[in-house]
Amino acid sequence: MYVMPRFVLLLSIFVSSALVLDAQDSKYALPSVAAEKDLPGEGTLRRYAGYVNTWARLREQWSTQIKQDQGAVVFLGDSITQGWGPTFRGHFAGVKLANRGIGGDTTRGMLIRLEQDVLTLNPKAVVILMGTNDLEIGLEPELIARNFTKIIKALQQHNPAMPIILCRMFPSSAVKKRPTEKIQKVNQLYENVVRNDSQITVVDTFTLFDDGTGNALPSYFPDLLHLNTAGYSKWASALNPILATLGFMETEPDEFELEEGYRSLFNGRDLTGWGFRPTAPRNPPKNPRPGAPVFVQIKQAVDFKGQTQSSDQRYRAVNGRLVVTTPAEGRRIQQLWTTTEFASDFVLKLEFRATPNADSGVFIRKPQLQCRDYVLAGPYKDLKNYKPQLWNELVVKVTGGVAHATCNGELLTDNMPVPATGPIGLEGDRGQMEYRRIRIKIVE
């Protein structure tokens, strides 16, 4: 067995200590142990050399980029965020971005550096993923949530109109000191903090990467903690629809040409031809469960002719897409209907794109055809042609009171009974769903 000579061992210790001391001398260094007690947040800051040095090196580098990074979409996080690199691996084309992830960082570390690293950039939006390292060092979910709350409040105080995109903490593994029970508890506490806050959009990136048992999918997390290239592509696909709805990307006009015999039900510019219809009365529950779905009740019909969004801002026309936005309540169940009813046989075609685990639906005269992020939300989890977080085609043919539906050519149903007449409707439930190229051909 090789034994390191004593002088080599002492030299390595000296060099390591010198690097840490040098990092601590920097203006952007991790605060000293003595200074830490007077800083905001809870939980002891980490002190291992790699973290201390990376903290100082990256923050000093970022201090020289404040001017050039003004107005960027800022990603705040730890090593998983840092792993995007400065170029974000070629994703999010056309979006001005700034990476403010530091490997090993905790929620308290992010809180302490928030002002200098993020707020000085006056971000157009902030994407946050945080908390996994807190669990590794034994911090409890409630403490993590308190630090998270302070970060959210600071972001909102800086700019009450700035969109905040919250990525649910990714799954990992108990062997990484990140058991799924603790991760899910943190995610629930995060969502409790932001529920009913329309400034914040939650993206279900936990379910996106869940192997079905609450652990990370090894195909995306080779070490059960950090993403590989395919994992970053999947994360990017989950964020693209949200960034598009916020107007940061996909702003070019849709060049789609209507087929002969079809007429468009959505003009791509506003909600002309769509509106709310009165809903049946519902008795509110005597003891509503925390986080239970909100059922929207409409007393009088509302026509959104010429308007770019519904009266509650849930349904929006954005660059050729009819967007059903993520509800601040977590789950908010409601419908948008065509103002026209269809009594003849017809063929309905549209394309849809869902964020992870999103739940929506298309109403055919009245009955609902589930339209969701099928692989995660079901009920058609075995579809071979479905493309998660990308555009998919839905075709519904109504003949003699029976609907036949396919997704990208695969059968969803061939025996769905429908009434003799009625409108087309789009449901909102959870997550974000987008529809485009909505068109119908009447079959006489």
MIVEXNU-255638 format. One record per residue (C-alpha): residue in one letter; x, y, z. Coordinates in steps of 0.25 Angstrom, whole numbers, plus 2048, in hexadecimal, padded with zeros to 3 digits. Layout:
aXYZ
...
END
This chain:
m800800800
y80580E7FC
v808817808
m808826805
p81582C80A
r813835816
f81984280F
v810840803
l80483E80C
l80784B814
l809852807
s7FC84E801
i7F585380E
f7FC86080E
v7F88627FF
s7EA85F802
s7EA86880E
a7F0873806
l7E68727FB
v7DB873805
l7E187F80C
d7E38867FF
a7D58847FB
q7D1889809
d7D9896806
s7D08997FA
k7C58A47FB
y7BC8997F5
a7C088E7FF
l7B8885807
p7B688D814
s7BE889820
v7B988082B
a7B988C834
a7B189582A
e7A788A827
k79F88B834
d79B899830
l796896822
p78889281D
g78288481C
e784878824
g78E86C824
t79D86B825
l7A486F818
r7AC864812
r7BC865813
y7C285B80A
a7CD860801
g7C785E7F4
y7BA8657F8
v7C28717FE
n7CB8737F2
t7BF8717E8
w7B787B7EF
a7C28867EF
r7C78837E1
l7B98837DA
r7B488F7E2
e7C08977DF
q7BE8947D0
w7B08977D0
s7B38A57D6
t7BA8A97C9
q7AD8A57C1
i7A38AD7C8
k7A18B77BD
q7A18AD7B2
d7978A47B9
q78D8AF7BC
g77E8AA7B9
a78289C7B8
v7798907BC
v78288B7C8
f78387D7CC
l78687C7DB
g78A86F7E1
d7958657E5
s79E85B7DD
i7928567D5
t7908657D0
q79E8677CF
g79F85B7C5
w7978637BB
g7A486A7B8
p7A58797B3
t79F8757A6
f79486D7AB
r7988617A2
g792868796
h78486879C
f77A87479D
a77E87A790
g77C88978F
v77A88B79E
k7848937A6
l78988A7B1
a79288B7BE
n79687F7C5
r7978817D4
g7998737D9
i7A486F7E3
g7A78607E6
g7A585C7F4
d79C8697F7
t791868801
t784871802
r78B87A80D
g79787B804
m78E8807F8
l787889802
i794890806
r7998927F8
l78B8957F2
e78D8A57F2
q79B8A57EB
d7998997E2
v78B89A7DD
l7848A77E1
t78F8B07DC
l78B8AA7CE
n77D8AF7CE
p7788A27C8
k76D8A17BE
a76A8947C6
v77088A7CF
v77087B7CF
i7738747DC
l7778667E0
m77C8647EE
g77C85C7FB
t78384F7F8
n7908527FE
d78985780B
l78384980C
e79184380A
i79684A816
g78A84681F
l78285381F
e773851821
p769854816
e76285F81F
l770866820
i772865811
a76486B80F
r767877818
n77387A810
f76B878803
t761882808
k76B88D80B
i77088B7FC
i76388C7F6
k75F8997FE
a76D89F7FA
l76A89C7EC
q75C8A27ED
q7608AE7F4
h76A8B17E9
n7608B07DE
p7528AC7E1
a74F8AA7D2
m75B8A17CF
p7578937CC
i75D8887D5
i75E87A7D0
l75F8707DB
c7648627D7
r7608577E1
m76C8517E7
f7718457DF
p7708377E4
s77D8317E9
s77F8257F2
a781821801
v78F81C7FE
k79282B7FB
k78C82F808
r780835800
p77482B803
t76882D7FB
e75F830808
k76883C80B
i7688417FD
q7598407FC
k757847809
v760853804
n7598547F7
q74B8547FE
l75085F808
y7558677FC
e7488667F5
n74186A802
v749877802
v74687A7F4
r7378767F2
n72E8807ED
d73A8897E9
s73888C7DA
q7468917D9
i74C8837DB
t74A8787D1
v74D86A7D7
v75385F7CD
d7518517D1
t76084D7CF
f75F8427DA
t7558397D3
l75D83C7C6
f7698357CB
d76282B7D5
d76581C7D2
g7578187D8
t75D8157E6
g7608247E9
n76F8227E5
a7778287DA
l7778227CC
p78581C7CA
s78381F7BB
y78482E7BE
f78B82E7CC
p7978247CA
d79B8277D9
l78D8297DD
l78F8387E0
h79583F7D4
l78F8407C6
n79683A7B9
t7948417AB
a78783A7A9
g78283F7B7
y78584D7B3
s77E84C7A6
k7718467AE
w7728527B8
a77385C7AC
s7678567A6
a75F8577B3
l7638667B4
n76186A7A5
p75286B7A5
i7528747B2
l75D87D7AC
a75587E79F
t7488827A6
l75088D7AD
g75489279F
f76388F7A0
m763885795
e75B87F789
t75688D786
e75688B777
p74988A76F
d74387C76C
e74487975D
f73A86E75E
e73086E752
l72286A754
e71E85D74C
e71385E741
g70585C747
y70A860756
r70786C75D
s70F872769
l708872777
f71487B77C
n71A887775
g72788677D
r726895781
d71A89578B
l70F88D790
t704891786
g6FB886785
w6FD881793
g6F78847A1
f6F287F7AE
r6E58787B0
p6DD8777BD
t6E086B7C5
a6D78627CE
p6D68667DC
r6E085F7E6
n6DF85E7F5
p6EC8627FB
p6F2858804
k6F085A813
n6FF856816
p70785980A
r714851809
p721859808
g72585B7FA
a7178557F5
p7148597E7
v70C8667E5
f7008647DC
v6FD8717D5
q6EE8757D4
i6E987E7C9
k6DB8847CB
q6D988B7BE
a6DF8897B0
v6EB8917AC
d6F089479E
f6FF89779C
k6FE89D78E
g70A8A578B
q7108A3799
t71E89C79A
q71B8957A7
s70F8917AF
s70A8997BA
d7128917C5
q71E8917BC
r71F8827BC
y71C8807AD
r7258897A4
a72888B795
v73888B794
n73F88B786
g73588177F
r73387878C
l726878795
v72D8767A2
v7268707AE
t7308757B9
t73586E7C6
p72B8727D1
a7308797DD
e7278707E6
g72E8637E1
r72285E7DB
r7178677D5
i70C8607CD
q7048687C3
q7018687B4
l7028717A8
w6F786E79D
t6F587278F
t6E987C78D
t6E5873782
e6DE866783
f6E085A779
a6D4851775
s6DA84B769
d6E4840768
f6F2846768
v701844769
l70984C773
k71884D772
l72185577C
e72F854782
f732854791
r73E855799
a73E8527A8
t7488567B3
p74C84A7BC
n7408437C3
a73684D7BD
d72884A7BD
s71E8507B3
g71384B7AA
v70B84D79D
f6FC84D79E
i6F5847792
r6E784E792
k6E784B7A1
p6EE83E7A5
q6FD83F7A8
l7088397A1
q7158397AA
c7208417A4
r72C8417AD
d73B83E7AF
y7378307AC
v7448287B0
l74382F7BE
a7358327C0
g72E8277B9
p7258217B5
y72C81D7A8
k73981A7AE
d73D8107A4
l73D819797
k74981778E
n748823786
y74582D791
k750838792
p75183E7A1
q75284D7A2
l75284E792
w746850789
n73C844786
e73184377D
l723840782
v71883C777
v70A83977B
k700834771
v6F1835775
t6E882C76D
g6D9829771
g6DB82D77F
v6E8825782
a6F682B783
h70282477E
a70F82B783
t71E829780
c72B82F785
n73683077B
g72F824774
e72D81B780
l71F818784
l71A81E791
t70B81A78F
d702815784
n6F581578C
m6F3822794
p6E4826793
v6E1834791
p6D483D791
a6CD841785
t6D384F786
g6DC85778E
p6E986078F
i6F785C78F
g6FE85F79D
l70C8607A3
e70E85C7B1
g7188627BB
d71C8597C7
r72B8597CB
g73785D7C4
q7388647B7
m73185F7AA
e73386679C
y72A864790
r72C869782
r727867774
i719864779
r71186176D
i70485A769
k6FE85475C
i6EF85275C
v6EB845755
e6DD84674F
END
